[in-house]
Amino acid sequence: MDSQHWRATITAAQSGDRQALDELVAGWLPLVYNIVGRALNGHADVDDVVQETMLRAVDNLGSLRDPDSFRSWLVAIAMRQIRDRARRRTPDRLEEAAASDFAELTVLRLQLEGQRREVAEAVRWLDDEDRQLLSLWWLEVAGELTRRELAAAVGITRQHAAVRVQRMKERLETSRGIVRALDGACPDLRELTGRWNGRPDSVWRKRLARHVRGCGYCGDTHETVVPAERLLVGIALVPLPVGFTLSLVFGGKTAVAATSAGWSAKLLGALTKPAVAMTAGATIVAGGAYVVTQPPDAPPPRAAVTPTATATSEPPPSASPSPTPTPSPSVTKKADLYGTVVDAVDRAPDPNARPAALPRRPESGITSTGGPRAVMQHRGDSVTLSGQGYVLVRWQISPHARPGGVVMPTWTGLEGKLFHVASGGSRRMDDPLPGAPNGYATGMGGPDIGYAVLPPGAQQMWQNEYFYVDGTVTLTQNERGCDYGIAVFPSNWEAVDKDVNEGPDQGAIRYGLVRDTGTDSAPVPQYVTRSAPADPATVPQRSRV
């Protein structure tokens, strides 16, 4: 939107035009969210700081003399709130875990890869002061701020800003080298980090930087290192998270207080409605039916399908932050053709609920480029499956090695059909691990090591996931963020049926879950496409087959 339009909007808002104020807040909230989110790296205080920034901007809008300076004025308010928050922090709050790592959000939501991903992840290794400056410089090189606005926000001259930015860039490059080294396989580095708790801090940054400078393995990069500013040019703002509503922005403040601060009923109503996720969700309703909801711009509604196991009970207690579906009304329709029913987020069935019968599909055998057991531990590993039969994908998540967001594996180049037929392995990955203290540790992590976090709306995995292939498809491991591995085994109907029926009676945590309807209305995986993109990690979650 051009500056002339914003100038008119700001002037109208100053004159009491509520519609203009609505537009002003909605238009500039993403910029504030990105500045604060990057400066605090997604700490739980981000919402509070964004809240205070927007409230102060609304309260003091009448004092702004020049509408052309609104952006630098707003950014300066955000930076003051960030610094005030840092001064208010007490020592016992310094070790609080972040609600969501903004570096990880940047990687996942902007689908960054290669050296762009490396730059985003290096942010974790910067000190607070450098991260605050980076939050502005990042937006400067992306074309969202000017150097004059950056200097004004920090409260220094442009000359001093140039010096500060240069020093910050040097530390950022050092951090990039650390990220690159940790992604490698240096045995000396593995020994050095044996006592590291996995949390970036200044002490370990110095230790690892010394190692990288003196190590021929870690210091010998096999690709040209592109300057950070060239990598960041053109990167868009990280979108506001799904569900980021006014109730979050205002924290404990009431809608009455918000309205008195100048927020109109229209804006309040729009932002306090349940967020419309950009990926279709699902829930379990009475009678055990999957109800699939659609985003507004999606094709005709996906068919509701009847699951083949009871799945209406509450999930077991778990500290893993798995998505929780929200009930949404839907009309049950006759199942559409293949590809219209996508794997949906569901609740864990009762551990003692026996699965329904597994439909038997034709089997002529599956060939795998990875042999009878393909183990994929690194990003980019893949296996191509061909034929007609069942395939087991077994999950091994290692948050103790590196917690964070999970970039899901993807199925690409599909020729034929692919269904998700059952889940087994005696447990879901978010089930409490046997013997864990207080049941807090799960296959997705725990409070002492951090958690593996699924993308919003992703189906929680079980230890064993079974698929039926009729044709050819490639499965790619897309590890970024959280450390995980998957093993792929050609299987058969008998093995699947035995696994899902080995439940608590055999000492397991739970029985399995049968998802197959026996027809084309059985679920297809969330991340599947008939194309073969250069980067399989970019396959949309709710792929249309």
C-alpha positions as CSV (number, residue, x, y, z in Angstrom):
1,M,0.0,0.0,0.0
2,D,1.5,3.4,-1.0
3,S,2.6,6.1,1.5
4,Q,-0.1,8.5,0.3
5,H,-2.9,6.1,1.3
6,W,-1.3,5.5,4.7
7,R,-0.9,9.2,5.3
8,A,-4.6,9.7,4.6
9,T,-5.5,6.7,6.8
10,I,-3.4,8.0,9.7
11,T,-4.9,11.4,9.4
12,A,-8.4,10.0,9.4
13,A,-7.6,7.8,12.5
14,Q,-6.3,10.9,14.3
15,S,-9.6,12.6,13.6
16,G,-11.6,9.8,15.2
17,D,-12.4,7.6,12.2
18,R,-12.8,4.2,13.7
19,Q,-12.7,2.4,10.3
20,A,-9.4,4.1,9.6
21,L,-8.1,3.0,13.0
22,D,-9.1,-0.6,12.3
23,E,-7.2,-0.5,9.0
24,L,-4.2,1.1,10.7
25,V,-3.9,-1.5,13.4
26,A,-4.5,-4.4,11.1
27,G,-2.0,-3.1,8.6
28,W,0.9,-2.5,11.0
29,L,0.4,-5.4,13.5
30,P,2.4,-7.8,11.4
31,L,5.4,-5.5,11.3
32,V,5.3,-5.1,15.1
33,Y,4.9,-8.8,15.6
34,N,8.0,-9.5,13.5
35,I,10.1,-6.9,15.2
36,V,9.1,-8.1,18.7
37,G,9.1,-11.8,17.8
38,R,12.7,-11.7,16.4
39,A,14.0,-9.4,19.2
40,L,12.7,-11.8,21.9
41,N,13.1,-15.0,19.7
42,G,9.5,-16.0,20.3
43,H,9.6,-15.8,24.1
44,A,6.3,-16.1,25.9
45,D,6.4,-12.3,26.5
46,V,6.1,-11.5,22.8
47,D,2.3,-11.3,23.0
48,D,2.5,-8.9,26.0
49,V,5.0,-6.6,24.3
50,V,3.0,-6.5,21.1
51,Q,-0.1,-5.7,23.2
52,E,1.6,-2.8,25.0
53,T,3.1,-1.5,21.7
54,M,-0.2,-1.3,19.9
55,L,-2.1,0.1,23.0
56,R,0.5,2.9,23.4
57,A,0.4,3.6,19.7
58,V,-3.4,4.0,19.8
59,D,-3.4,6.0,23.0
60,N,-0.8,8.4,21.7
61,L,-1.7,8.6,18.0
62,G,-3.0,12.2,18.5
63,S,0.5,13.3,19.5
64,L,2.0,12.3,16.2
65,R,2.6,15.5,14.3
66,D,3.8,14.1,10.9
67,P,1.9,11.1,9.5
68,D,4.9,10.4,7.3
69,S,6.9,9.4,10.4
70,F,4.3,7.0,11.6
71,R,6.4,3.9,10.8
72,S,9.6,5.0,12.6
73,W,7.4,6.3,15.5
74,L,5.7,2.9,15.8
75,V,9.0,1.0,15.6
76,A,10.5,3.2,18.3
77,I,7.6,2.4,20.6
78,A,8.1,-1.3,20.0
79,M,11.8,-1.0,20.8
80,R,11.1,0.9,24.0
81,Q,8.7,-1.8,25.1
82,I,11.3,-4.5,24.3
83,R,14.0,-2.7,26.4
84,D,11.5,-2.1,29.2
85,R,10.7,-5.7,29.2
86,A,14.4,-6.6,29.5
87,R,14.9,-4.3,32.4
88,R,11.9,-5.8,34.2
89,R,13.1,-9.4,33.9
90,T,14.2,-10.9,37.2
91,P,17.0,-13.5,37.4
92,D,14.6,-16.3,38.1
93,R,12.9,-15.6,34.8
94,L,16.0,-15.7,32.7
95,E,15.7,-19.4,32.1
96,E,12.1,-19.4,31.0
97,A,11.5,-21.4,27.9
98,A,10.2,-19.7,24.8
99,A,6.6,-20.2,23.9
100,S,7.6,-20.7,20.3
101,D,11.0,-20.2,18.8
102,F,10.7,-17.3,16.3
103,A,13.8,-18.6,14.4
104,E,11.9,-21.9,13.9
105,L,8.7,-20.0,12.8
106,T,10.8,-18.1,10.3
107,V,12.1,-21.3,8.8
108,L,8.8,-23.2,8.8
109,R,6.4,-20.5,7.7
110,L,8.6,-19.0,5.0
111,Q,9.8,-22.4,3.8
112,L,13.5,-21.2,4.1
113,E,16.2,-23.6,3.0
114,G,20.0,-23.8,2.7
115,Q,21.8,-20.7,3.8
116,R,18.6,-18.7,4.4
117,R,17.6,-21.3,6.9
118,E,21.1,-21.2,8.4
119,V,20.8,-17.4,9.0
120,A,17.5,-17.8,10.7
121,E,18.7,-20.5,13.0
122,A,21.9,-18.5,13.8
123,V,19.6,-15.9,15.5
124,R,19.4,-18.3,18.5
125,W,23.1,-17.7,19.3
126,L,23.0,-13.9,19.5
127,D,22.8,-12.0,22.8
128,D,19.7,-10.0,23.5
129,E,21.1,-6.7,22.4
130,D,22.3,-8.1,19.1
131,R,19.0,-9.8,18.5
132,Q,17.1,-6.6,19.1
133,L,19.3,-4.8,16.5
134,L,19.0,-7.8,14.1
135,S,15.2,-7.6,14.3
136,L,15.5,-4.1,12.7
137,W,18.3,-4.8,10.3
138,W,16.5,-7.9,9.0
139,L,13.6,-5.7,8.1
140,E,15.9,-3.1,6.6
141,V,17.5,-5.4,4.2
142,A,14.1,-6.9,3.4
143,G,12.9,-3.4,2.4
144,E,10.5,-2.9,5.3
145,L,12.5,-0.2,7.1
146,T,15.1,2.4,6.2
147,R,18.5,3.0,7.9
148,R,17.1,6.3,9.2
149,E,14.2,4.5,10.8
150,L,16.5,1.8,12.2
151,A,18.8,4.4,13.8
152,A,15.8,6.4,15.2
153,A,14.3,3.2,16.7
154,V,17.5,2.4,18.5
155,G,18.1,6.0,19.5
156,I,21.5,6.5,18.0
157,T,22.9,8.4,15.0
158,R,23.1,6.8,11.5
159,Q,26.9,6.7,11.8
160,H,26.8,4.9,15.1
161,A,24.1,2.6,13.7
162,A,26.4,1.6,10.9
163,V,29.1,0.5,13.4
164,R,26.6,-1.4,15.6
165,V,25.2,-3.2,12.6
166,Q,28.7,-4.2,11.4
167,R,29.6,-5.7,14.7
168,M,26.3,-7.5,14.9
169,K,26.8,-8.9,11.4
170,E,30.2,-10.3,12.5
171,R,28.7,-12.1,15.4
172,L,25.9,-13.4,13.2
173,E,28.5,-14.8,10.7
174,T,30.2,-16.5,13.7
175,S,26.9,-18.0,14.7
176,R,26.2,-19.2,11.1
177,G,29.5,-21.1,11.3
178,I,28.3,-22.8,14.5
179,V,25.0,-23.8,13.0
180,R,26.8,-25.2,9.9
181,A,29.2,-27.1,12.1
182,L,26.5,-28.6,14.3
183,D,24.8,-29.9,11.2
184,G,28.0,-31.7,10.2
185,A,29.6,-34.9,11.5
186,C,32.8,-33.7,13.1
187,P,33.8,-36.3,15.7
188,D,35.7,-33.8,17.8
189,L,32.7,-31.4,17.9
190,R,30.5,-34.3,18.9
191,E,32.9,-35.0,21.9
192,L,33.0,-31.3,22.8
193,T,29.2,-30.9,22.9
194,G,28.7,-34.1,25.0
195,R,28.0,-32.0,28.1
196,W,26.1,-29.3,26.3
197,N,22.4,-29.0,27.2
198,G,21.4,-28.0,23.7
199,R,20.5,-24.4,24.6
200,P,22.5,-21.7,22.8
201,D,24.2,-19.2,25.1
202,S,27.2,-16.9,25.0
203,V,29.6,-19.3,26.8
204,W,29.0,-22.1,24.4
205,R,29.0,-19.7,21.4
206,K,32.6,-18.8,22.4
207,R,33.6,-22.4,22.9
208,L,32.1,-23.6,19.6
209,A,33.5,-20.6,17.7
210,R,37.0,-21.4,18.9
211,H,36.6,-25.0,17.8
212,V,35.2,-24.0,14.3
213,R,38.1,-21.5,13.8
214,G,40.7,-24.2,14.6
215,C,39.0,-27.2,13.0
216,G,39.9,-28.1,9.4
217,Y,36.6,-30.2,9.1
218,C,34.2,-27.6,10.5
219,G,35.9,-24.6,9.0
220,D,36.1,-26.1,5.5
221,T,32.8,-25.2,3.9
222,H,32.1,-26.9,0.5
223,E,29.9,-24.1,-0.8
224,T,30.3,-20.3,-1.2
225,V,29.1,-18.5,1.9
226,V,26.6,-15.8,0.8
227,P,26.6,-12.6,2.8
228,A,23.6,-12.5,5.1
229,E,22.1,-9.3,3.7
230,R,22.0,-10.9,0.2
231,L,20.1,-13.9,1.6
232,L,17.6,-11.7,3.5
233,V,16.7,-9.4,0.6
234,G,13.1,-10.1,-0.5
235,I,12.2,-12.3,2.5
236,A,8.6,-11.6,3.4
237,L,7.3,-10.9,6.9
238,V,6.6,-14.0,8.9
239,P,2.7,-14.2,9.0
240,L,0.9,-13.8,12.2
241,P,0.3,-17.2,13.7
242,V,-3.0,-18.9,13.2
243,G,-5.1,-18.1,16.3
244,F,-3.3,-14.9,17.1
245,T,-6.3,-13.0,18.3
246,L,-7.1,-9.9,20.2
247,S,-7.5,-11.9,23.3
248,L,-3.8,-12.7,23.0
249,V,-2.8,-9.2,22.1
250,F,-4.6,-7.7,25.1
251,G,-3.6,-10.4,27.6
252,G,-5.6,-9.8,30.7
253,K,-7.2,-6.6,29.5
254,T,-11.0,-6.8,28.9
255,A,-12.8,-5.9,25.7
256,V,-14.2,-2.9,27.5
257,A,-10.7,-1.6,28.2
258,A,-9.7,-2.2,24.6
259,T,-12.7,-0.3,23.3
260,S,-12.0,2.6,25.6
261,A,-8.5,2.7,24.2
262,G,-9.9,3.3,20.8
263,W,-10.6,-0.2,19.3
264,S,-13.8,-0.3,17.5
265,A,-16.4,-3.1,17.9
266,K,-15.7,-4.1,14.3
267,L,-12.0,-4.7,15.0
268,L,-12.8,-6.4,18.3
269,G,-15.3,-8.7,16.6
270,A,-13.0,-9.6,13.7
271,L,-10.0,-10.4,15.8
272,T,-11.8,-12.3,18.6
273,K,-13.5,-14.7,16.3
274,P,-11.9,-18.2,16.2
275,A,-9.1,-17.9,13.7
276,V,-9.7,-19.6,10.3
277,A,-6.7,-21.8,9.8
278,M,-5.1,-21.8,6.4
279,T,-5.2,-25.6,6.6
280,A,-8.4,-27.6,7.0
281,G,-8.9,-29.0,10.5
282,A,-10.8,-31.9,11.8
283,T,-12.4,-33.1,15.0
284,I,-14.2,-36.1,16.4
285,V,-17.9,-35.8,17.1
286,A,-20.6,-38.0,18.6
287,G,-20.8,-41.3,16.8
288,G,-17.1,-41.2,16.0
289,A,-17.2,-39.5,12.6
290,Y,-14.4,-37.4,11.2
291,V,-15.7,-33.9,10.5
292,V,-13.4,-32.1,8.0
293,T,-13.7,-28.4,7.8
294,Q,-12.5,-26.2,4.9
295,P,-10.8,-22.9,4.5
296,P,-12.9,-20.3,2.7
297,D,-11.0,-20.6,-0.6
298,A,-10.9,-24.3,-0.7
299,P,-12.6,-26.6,-3.2
300,P,-16.0,-28.3,-2.4
301,P,-16.2,-29.8,1.1
302,R,-14.2,-33.0,1.7
303,A,-16.4,-36.0,2.6
304,A,-16.9,-36.9,6.2
305,V,-15.7,-40.5,6.7
306,T,-16.5,-43.0,9.3
307,P,-13.4,-44.2,11.1
308,T,-12.9,-47.8,11.8
309,A,-12.1,-47.5,15.5
310,T,-13.6,-45.6,18.3
311,A,-11.9,-42.3,18.7
312,T,-14.0,-40.2,20.9
313,S,-12.2,-40.3,24.2
314,E,-9.9,-37.6,25.6
315,P,-6.2,-38.0,24.8
316,P,-4.1,-39.3,27.7
317,P,-2.3,-36.7,29.8
318,S,0.8,-35.5,28.0
319,A,3.2,-32.5,28.1
320,S,3.6,-32.6,24.4
321,P,2.1,-29.6,22.6
322,S,0.1,-31.6,20.1
323,P,-2.7,-29.7,18.3
324,T,-6.2,-29.9,19.8
325,P,-9.1,-30.0,17.4
326,T,-11.9,-27.5,17.8
327,P,-15.5,-28.8,17.1
328,S,-16.9,-27.4,14.0
329,P,-20.3,-28.2,12.4
330,S,-20.2,-30.0,9.2
331,V,-22.7,-31.9,6.9
332,T,-21.9,-35.5,6.2
333,K,-21.8,-36.2,2.5
334,K,-21.2,-39.2,0.3
335,A,-17.4,-39.8,-0.1
336,D,-15.9,-38.1,-3.1
337,L,-13.3,-39.7,-5.4
338,Y,-9.8,-40.5,-4.4
339,G,-7.7,-37.6,-3.2
340,T,-10.5,-35.6,-1.5
341,V,-10.1,-37.1,2.0
342,V,-6.9,-36.0,3.6
343,D,-5.5,-37.3,6.9
344,A,-7.1,-35.3,9.7
345,V,-6.1,-34.3,13.2
346,D,-7.7,-36.7,15.6
347,R,-7.7,-37.5,19.3
348,A,-6.1,-40.6,20.7
349,P,-8.6,-43.5,21.2
350,D,-8.9,-45.1,24.6
351,P,-5.8,-47.3,25.1
352,N,-8.1,-50.3,25.6
353,A,-10.3,-49.7,22.6
354,R,-9.7,-52.5,20.1
355,P,-9.4,-51.4,16.5
356,A,-12.0,-52.4,13.9
357,A,-11.2,-55.0,11.3
358,L,-8.5,-54.0,8.8
359,P,-9.8,-54.2,5.2
360,R,-7.6,-56.5,3.0
361,R,-6.3,-54.8,-0.1
362,P,-4.6,-56.6,-3.1
363,E,-0.9,-57.3,-2.6
364,S,1.5,-58.0,-5.5
365,G,4.5,-56.9,-3.5
366,I,6.5,-53.6,-2.9
367,T,10.0,-52.9,-4.1
368,S,12.0,-50.3,-2.3
369,T,15.1,-48.4,-3.5
370,G,16.2,-48.6,0.1
371,G,15.9,-52.4,0.3
372,P,13.9,-54.2,3.0
373,R,14.9,-51.6,5.7
374,A,15.6,-48.0,4.6
375,V,16.8,-45.8,7.5
376,M,16.6,-42.1,6.8
377,Q,18.4,-40.0,9.4
378,H,19.2,-36.8,7.5
379,R,17.4,-34.1,5.5
380,G,17.2,-35.0,1.9
381,D,17.3,-38.8,2.4
382,S,14.6,-40.5,0.3
383,V,13.3,-43.9,-0.8
384,T,11.1,-44.7,-3.8
385,L,8.4,-47.4,-3.4
386,S,6.8,-49.2,-6.3
387,G,4.2,-51.9,-6.6
388,Q,1.1,-52.8,-4.7
389,G,1.1,-53.5,-1.0
390,Y,1.6,-52.2,2.5
391,V,4.5,-50.1,3.8
392,L,5.5,-49.4,7.4
393,V,7.0,-46.0,8.3
394,R,8.5,-46.1,11.8
395,W,9.3,-42.8,13.7
396,Q,12.2,-42.1,15.9
397,I,12.2,-38.6,17.3
398,S,15.2,-37.3,19.3
399,P,14.4,-34.1,21.1
400,H,17.3,-34.9,23.5
401,A,19.6,-34.3,20.6
402,R,17.9,-31.2,19.2
403,P,14.3,-30.2,20.0
404,G,12.2,-27.8,18.0
405,G,9.8,-27.7,15.1
406,V,9.3,-30.8,13.0
407,V,9.3,-30.4,9.2
408,M,7.2,-33.4,8.1
409,P,8.4,-36.0,5.6
410,T,6.6,-35.7,2.2
411,W,5.4,-38.1,-0.4
412,T,6.2,-36.8,-3.9
413,G,6.0,-37.9,-7.5
414,L,2.9,-40.1,-6.8
415,E,1.8,-42.2,-9.8
416,G,-1.2,-44.2,-8.7
417,K,-2.8,-44.2,-5.2
418,L,-1.6,-43.9,-1.7
419,F,-3.6,-44.4,1.5
420,H,-3.0,-44.1,5.2
421,V,-4.4,-47.4,6.5
422,A,-3.5,-47.8,10.1
423,S,-1.4,-46.6,13.1
424,G,0.4,-48.9,15.5
425,G,3.6,-49.6,17.3
426,S,1.7,-49.8,20.7
427,R,1.8,-46.0,21.2
428,R,1.3,-42.5,19.9
429,M,4.5,-40.4,20.0
430,D,2.9,-38.1,22.6
431,D,2.0,-40.9,25.0
432,P,3.9,-40.8,28.3
433,L,7.0,-43.0,28.2
434,P,7.0,-46.0,30.6
435,G,9.0,-45.2,33.7
436,A,9.1,-41.4,33.0
437,P,9.0,-39.3,36.2
438,N,5.4,-38.1,36.7
439,G,4.7,-39.3,33.1
440,Y,6.0,-36.0,31.7
441,A,8.5,-37.4,29.2
442,T,7.0,-38.6,25.9
443,G,8.2,-39.6,22.5
444,M,7.9,-35.9,21.6
445,G,10.2,-34.8,24.5
446,G,9.9,-33.4,28.0
447,P,10.5,-30.4,30.2
448,D,14.2,-31.2,30.7
449,I,15.1,-31.7,27.1
450,G,12.5,-29.6,25.2
451,Y,9.8,-30.8,22.8
452,A,9.4,-31.8,19.2
453,V,6.6,-29.5,17.9
454,L,4.3,-30.4,15.0
455,P,3.3,-27.8,12.4
456,P,-0.2,-26.4,13.2
457,G,-2.9,-28.8,12.2
458,A,-0.5,-31.8,11.6
459,Q,-1.6,-35.3,12.5
460,Q,0.2,-36.6,15.6
461,M,2.3,-39.6,14.6
462,W,2.2,-43.0,16.1
463,Q,5.4,-45.1,16.5
464,N,4.4,-47.2,13.5
465,E,2.4,-45.6,10.6
466,Y,1.1,-47.9,7.8
467,F,0.4,-46.9,4.2
468,Y,-0.9,-48.7,1.2
469,V,0.8,-48.0,-2.1
470,D,-0.7,-48.9,-5.5
471,G,1.8,-47.4,-8.0
472,T,5.0,-45.5,-7.4
473,V,5.8,-42.8,-4.8
474,T,8.9,-41.3,-3.2
475,L,9.1,-40.6,0.6
476,T,11.6,-37.8,1.6
477,Q,13.0,-37.0,5.1
478,N,12.9,-33.2,5.6
479,E,14.5,-32.9,9.0
480,R,15.0,-29.2,10.0
481,G,14.8,-28.1,13.6
482,C,14.0,-31.1,15.6
483,D,16.2,-34.2,15.1
484,Y,14.3,-37.2,13.9
485,G,14.7,-40.3,11.8
486,I,12.3,-42.6,10.0
487,A,12.7,-46.3,8.9
488,V,10.7,-47.6,5.9
489,F,9.8,-51.3,5.6
490,P,7.8,-53.0,2.8
491,S,5.2,-54.9,4.8
492,N,2.1,-57.0,4.4
493,W,-1.5,-57.2,5.6
494,E,-0.8,-59.8,8.2
495,A,2.0,-57.7,9.8
496,V,-0.2,-54.6,10.0
497,D,-3.2,-56.5,11.4
498,K,-1.0,-58.1,14.1
499,D,0.6,-54.8,15.1
500,V,-2.6,-52.9,15.6
501,N,-4.2,-55.7,17.6
502,E,-1.3,-56.0,20.1
503,G,-2.5,-53.8,22.8
504,P,-2.4,-53.5,26.6
505,D,-3.1,-57.2,27.0
506,Q,0.4,-57.8,25.6
507,G,2.0,-55.1,27.8
508,A,1.8,-52.3,25.3
509,I,0.5,-48.8,26.0
510,R,-2.4,-49.0,23.6
511,Y,-4.1,-50.8,20.8
512,G,-3.6,-49.5,17.3
513,L,-6.0,-47.5,15.1
514,V,-7.4,-48.7,11.8
515,R,-8.0,-45.8,9.4
516,D,-8.8,-47.7,6.2
517,T,-12.4,-47.7,5.0
518,G,-11.5,-50.2,2.2
519,T,-12.5,-47.7,-0.5
520,D,-11.1,-44.6,-2.1
521,S,-12.5,-42.6,0.9
522,A,-9.7,-43.8,3.1
523,P,-7.4,-40.9,4.1
524,V,-4.4,-39.9,2.0
525,P,-1.4,-38.4,3.8
526,Q,-1.4,-34.7,4.6
527,Y,1.9,-34.0,2.7
528,V,1.5,-35.6,-0.7
529,T,1.7,-34.5,-4.3
530,R,2.0,-35.9,-7.8
531,S,4.7,-33.4,-8.7
532,A,8.4,-33.7,-7.8
533,P,9.5,-30.3,-6.4
534,A,13.1,-29.4,-6.1
535,D,12.6,-29.1,-2.4
536,P,10.2,-31.7,-1.1
537,A,9.8,-29.8,2.2
538,T,7.7,-27.2,0.3
539,V,4.8,-29.6,-0.3
540,P,1.7,-27.9,1.2
541,Q,0.2,-29.7,4.2
542,R,-3.3,-30.2,2.7
543,S,-2.1,-31.4,-0.6
544,R,-4.7,-32.1,-3.3
545,V,-4.0,-35.3,-5.0
